[in-house]
């Protein structure tokens, strides 16, 4: 199982960064994760105006804690 992980940083303080795991689908393949990554990152950014997306990766489901 794969999940999308966004590395995000605060716009007001670029030194404050965190990983944000997004569980889009329980049956996502690595290729599907890569293909949907920019769209999902843009949706997340629209809902979180104080943050910027610095990195987008795909990883094993459950590897990152939700913050």
N, C-alpha and C positions, 0 to 999 in steps of 0.2 A: 504494500500500500504506500502511496506517495502523497505528499502534501507540499503546497507552495509555501515558501518561507521568504518573507520580506525583511530585509535589513533596513531599518528606518532610523532617521535622526531628526531631532527637533530643529525647526528652522531658527528659533531664537537662540539656541545653544548647540551648535554642531557637534560638540563633544558628548552630548547625551544621545546615545544610540541604543537600539534594542532589536532583537529578532521577533518578528510577529508571524506565527504560523497561521496559515489559512487552510481550513479543511473545506475544500470545494466539492469533492466527491470521494466516496469510499472506494470506488473502483477505478480511480484515475491511474493511467499508465504514465511512465516518465515522459513520453512524447506528448501526451495530452497536457501534462503539467506545463511543459515548455511552450506549447502552442497557446495556452490560455493565460500564461503568466502576465503579459503586458496588460491585457484587458482587466484581469482581476486586480492587478496593482493599481491601475487607474481608478477602478471602483473604490478601492480602499482609500486612495489618496483623496478622492472627492468627499469621503466621509470623515477624513482626518486632516483638516486643513493646516494644522500646526506642525505637521511632520512632512519630511521628504523621503522618498524611496531611494535609498543609496545602493541597494543590492537586491537581486531577485535570484533565488535558487529553488531547487526542488530536492526534497529529502524524504527519508522514511517517515511514515506516519507515526507520531508519538515520540519522535526523537527530541523535539523541542517543546518546552512547556509553554502554554498559552499565558501571556502577560497582559 
